[in-house]
């Protein structure tokens, strides 16, 4: 349970960092980042697997790089739901997906290194 809360907080901090790095992405407050991280996690758990299955041929042809497009679509979906989280278009969402992937790699490494 504590690990889930840590991941949620780290994802919210990553969203704030993305808003500071990627032009076109804006988060109003830390509260909005927490809500956006929660909704993004739910969208990645519920909607993303369906999109990955539906776009499997394209994903195979692009050697998995199409998953960044799917992640960008998830970010755009969350931006339409959460009022304090704004993404101005697909290109900022795409770059936000790449930066969030980088933060995810780092946080996964950090959490796994603290477990040992």
Secondary structure, DSSP 4 states (H G I P E B T S, - for coil): -HHHHHHHHHHHHHHHHHHHHSTTEEE--HHHHHHHHHHHHHHHHHTHHHHHHHTHHHHHHTTTTHHHHHHHHHHHHHHHH-TTEEE-SHHHHHHHHHHHHHHHHHHHHHHHHHH-
